[in-house]
Amino acid sequence: MVSIGKSQQRTLDKTSSLDAMEQEIHNQVEDLPAFARELGKDDRFRNLDPSGIIFTGSGDSFASSLLAHYLSQMQAVAADPYELQLHAKVS
């Protein structure tokens, strides 16, 4: 199992939710490359067929899904969670 973990292990003493969000964004500079390296070590993720991948989310997460769809040269699917629920055969 692959997990980012590093930022989750950091403790934020008595900070507001906005401070915590800001810290999480800053942590991604280190966490995301480390996460990508870990994924690269797992054979299951080396030769993925983008046409078999569905990215989903709402709000900013859906925007990320659309970016992944674009980066996969429109092979991966970007889907709204509600649409997936309505059309379960897609998933």
JOSUL-V383753 format. One record per backbone hydrogen bond with DSSP energy under -1.0 kcal/mol. NH is the residue of the N-H (numbers start at 1). CO is the residue of the C=O. E is the energy in kcal/mol with one decimal. If there is no record, write none. Layout:
BEGIN
nh=<NH;NH>
co=<CO;CO>
e=<E;E>
END
This chain:
BEGIN
nh=<6;9;20;21;22;23;24;25;26;27;28;29;30;31;32;34;35;36;37;38;39;40;42;45;46;52;53;55;61;63;64;65;66;67;68;69;70;71;72;73;74;77;79;84;85;86;87;90>
co=<4;5;16;17;18;19;20;21;22;23;24;26;27;27;28;30;31;32;33;34;35;36;39;42;43;49;50;77;58;59;60;61;62;63;64;65;66;67;68;70;69;53;55;80;81;82;83;87>
e=<-2.9;-1.7;-2.5;-2.3;-2.5;-2.5;-2.4;-2.2;-2.2;-2.5;-1.2;-1.2;-1.2;-2.9;-2.1;-1.4;-2.6;-2.5;-2.2;-2.1;-2.4;-2.1;-1.3;-2.0;-1.1;-2.4;-1.8;-3.4;-1.5;-1.7;-2.0;-1.9;-2.4;-1.9;-2.5;-2.2;-2.3;-3.1;-1.7;-1.9;-2.4;-2.7;-2.7;-2.1;-1.9;-2.1;-2.2;-2.1>
END
